[in-house]
Amino acid sequence: MQRLVRAENMMVRHMCGVTLKARKSSEELSQRLGIESVTEVVRRGRLRWFGHVERKVDDDWVRACQRIEVEGKRSRGRGRKTWRECIVEDLKVLGLKEEEAQNRLRWRRGIRGDRLTCASTD
């Protein structure tokens, strides 16, 4: 994710014609261009797929892949963040619960950040 953010910031600076010497923040330049953050786009896509898989029946092969435990020995140090860890973090950031994925409309609104309208339509 850090690599994507760094690449995005370089591209935004290039599009604006601003160098690092100008000391303008990347957020300011992104707002000027009206560009959504790459982290938000990736988070939304990841949660869309999670909601899709959660709504599948339990005996579906895609759903079964969520519960697979890989056997074997891990190398030293902290391993890469798993897909499940990313999902848990995304849910916490947006204030969503896994059970909300069953309601497609509520889930879609929650992912987009329309939480206020989501609560009023229930």
Sine and cosine of phi, psi and omega as CSV:
sin_phi,cos_phi,sin_psi,cos_psi,sin_omega,cos_omega
0.00,0.00,-0.62,0.78,0.00,-1.00
-0.89,0.46,-0.60,0.80,0.03,-1.00
-0.91,0.41,-0.65,0.76,0.03,-1.00
-0.90,0.44,-0.69,0.72,-0.01,-1.00
-0.90,0.44,-0.69,0.73,0.00,-1.00
-0.89,0.46,-0.69,0.72,0.02,-1.00
-0.90,0.43,-0.66,0.75,0.02,-1.00
-0.88,0.48,-0.71,0.71,0.00,-1.00
-0.88,0.47,-0.63,0.78,0.03,-1.00
-0.90,0.43,-0.66,0.75,0.00,-1.00
-0.92,0.38,-0.63,0.77,0.02,-1.00
-0.89,0.45,-0.69,0.72,0.03,-1.00
-0.88,0.47,-0.65,0.76,0.01,-1.00
-0.91,0.41,-0.67,0.74,0.01,-1.00
-0.90,0.44,-0.58,0.82,0.00,-1.00
-0.99,0.11,-0.21,0.98,-0.04,-1.00
0.94,0.33,0.53,0.85,-0.05,-1.00
-0.93,-0.38,0.71,-0.70,0.07,-1.00
-0.99,-0.14,0.13,-0.99,0.03,-1.00
-0.91,0.41,-0.45,0.89,0.00,-1.00
-0.90,0.43,-0.42,0.91,-0.01,-1.00
-0.95,0.32,-0.26,0.97,0.06,-1.00
0.83,0.55,0.67,0.74,0.10,-1.00
-0.99,-0.15,0.66,-0.75,-0.01,-1.00
-0.96,0.26,0.48,-0.88,0.00,-1.00
-0.92,0.40,-0.57,0.82,0.02,-1.00
-0.89,0.45,-0.67,0.74,0.02,-1.00
-0.88,0.47,-0.68,0.73,-0.01,-1.00
-0.93,0.37,-0.61,0.79,0.03,-1.00
-0.91,0.42,-0.64,0.77,0.04,-1.00
-0.90,0.43,-0.62,0.79,0.02,-1.00
-0.88,0.48,-0.62,0.78,0.00,-1.00
-1.00,0.09,-0.26,0.97,-0.04,-1.00
0.96,0.28,0.59,0.81,-0.05,-1.00
-0.99,-0.16,0.71,-0.71,0.07,-1.00
-0.99,0.15,0.59,-0.81,-0.03,-1.00
-0.89,0.46,0.61,-0.79,0.01,-1.00
-0.91,0.41,-0.51,0.86,0.03,-1.00
-0.91,0.42,-0.61,0.80,0.03,-1.00
-0.93,0.36,-0.62,0.78,0.00,-1.00
-0.91,0.41,-0.70,0.72,0.01,-1.00
-0.91,0.41,-0.67,0.74,0.01,-1.00
-0.87,0.49,-0.70,0.71,-0.02,-1.00
-0.90,0.44,-0.67,0.74,0.03,-1.00
-0.91,0.43,-0.66,0.75,0.01,-1.00
-0.90,0.44,-0.68,0.73,0.00,-1.00
-0.95,0.31,-0.51,0.86,0.09,-1.00
-0.89,0.46,-0.70,0.71,0.02,-1.00
-0.91,0.41,-0.66,0.75,0.02,-1.00
-0.86,0.52,-0.71,0.70,0.02,-1.00
-0.89,0.46,-0.64,0.77,0.02,-1.00
-0.88,0.48,-0.73,0.69,-0.03,-1.00
-0.93,0.36,-0.62,0.79,-0.01,-1.00
-0.90,0.43,-0.51,0.86,-0.01,-1.00
-0.99,0.15,-0.15,0.99,0.02,-1.00
-0.95,0.30,0.34,-0.94,0.04,-1.00
-0.94,0.34,0.42,-0.91,-0.11,-0.99
-0.90,0.44,-0.50,0.87,-0.05,-1.00
-1.00,0.01,0.13,0.99,0.06,-1.00
-0.94,0.34,0.59,-0.81,-0.08,-1.00
-0.91,0.40,-0.55,0.84,0.02,-1.00
-0.92,0.38,-0.65,0.76,0.03,-1.00
-0.91,0.41,-0.61,0.79,0.01,-1.00
-0.91,0.41,-0.50,0.87,0.00,-1.00
-0.91,0.40,-0.39,0.92,0.04,-1.00
-0.91,0.42,-0.50,0.87,-0.09,-1.00
-0.99,-0.10,0.09,1.00,-0.04,-1.00
-0.94,0.34,0.74,-0.67,0.10,-0.99
-0.94,-0.34,0.85,-0.53,0.00,-1.00
-0.99,0.13,0.78,-0.62,0.01,-1.00
-1.00,-0.02,0.38,-0.92,0.03,-1.00
0.80,-0.61,0.09,-1.00,-0.06,-1.00
-0.99,-0.10,0.68,-0.73,0.04,-1.00
-1.00,-0.01,0.42,-0.91,0.06,-1.00
-0.98,0.21,0.13,-0.99,-0.03,-1.00
-0.93,0.37,0.40,-0.92,0.08,-1.00
1.00,0.04,0.06,-1.00,0.01,-1.00
-0.96,0.26,0.80,-0.60,0.04,-1.00
-0.97,0.24,0.12,-0.99,0.05,-1.00
-0.91,0.42,0.47,-0.88,0.01,-1.00
-0.92,0.39,0.74,-0.68,-0.02,-1.00
-0.98,0.18,0.25,-0.97,0.02,-1.00
-0.88,0.48,-0.64,0.77,-0.01,-1.00
-0.90,0.44,-0.66,0.75,0.04,-1.00
-0.89,0.46,-0.62,0.79,0.05,-1.00
-0.90,0.43,-0.66,0.75,0.01,-1.00
-0.89,0.46,-0.72,0.69,0.00,-1.00
-0.86,0.50,-0.67,0.74,0.03,-1.00
-0.90,0.43,-0.68,0.73,0.01,-1.00
-0.89,0.45,-0.67,0.74,0.02,-1.00
-0.88,0.47,-0.64,0.77,0.00,-1.00
-0.92,0.39,-0.67,0.74,-0.01,-1.00
-0.88,0.47,-0.67,0.74,-0.04,-1.00
-1.00,0.01,-0.10,0.99,0.01,-1.00
0.94,0.33,0.55,0.84,0.01,-1.00
-0.98,-0.19,0.30,-0.95,0.09,-1.00
-0.86,-0.51,0.49,-0.87,-0.03,-1.00
-0.86,0.52,-0.57,0.82,-0.04,-1.00
-0.90,0.43,-0.44,0.90,-0.02,-1.00
-0.93,0.38,-0.26,0.97,0.00,-1.00
-0.92,0.40,-0.37,0.93,-0.01,-1.00
-0.93,0.38,-0.49,0.87,0.06,-1.00
-1.00,-0.09,0.97,-0.23,-0.13,-0.99
-0.87,0.49,-0.69,0.73,-0.02,-1.00
-0.91,0.42,-0.72,0.70,0.02,-1.00
-0.89,0.46,-0.66,0.75,-0.01,-1.00
-0.90,0.44,-0.71,0.71,-0.01,-1.00
-0.88,0.47,-0.69,0.72,0.02,-1.00
-0.92,0.40,-0.61,0.79,0.02,-1.00
-0.91,0.41,-0.62,0.79,0.01,-1.00
-0.92,0.39,-0.64,0.77,0.00,-1.00
-0.96,0.27,-0.22,0.97,0.01,-1.00
1.00,-0.07,0.24,0.97,0.02,-1.00
-1.00,0.02,0.77,0.63,-0.09,-1.00
-0.90,0.43,-0.57,0.82,-0.05,-1.00
-0.92,0.40,-0.70,0.71,0.02,-1.00
-0.94,0.33,-0.48,0.88,0.00,-1.00
-0.90,0.44,-0.70,0.71,-0.04,-1.00
-0.93,0.37,-0.54,0.84,-0.07,-1.00
-0.98,0.20,-0.29,0.96,-0.04,-1.00
-1.00,-0.06,-0.04,1.00,-0.05,-1.00
-0.99,0.17,0.00,0.00,0.00,0.00
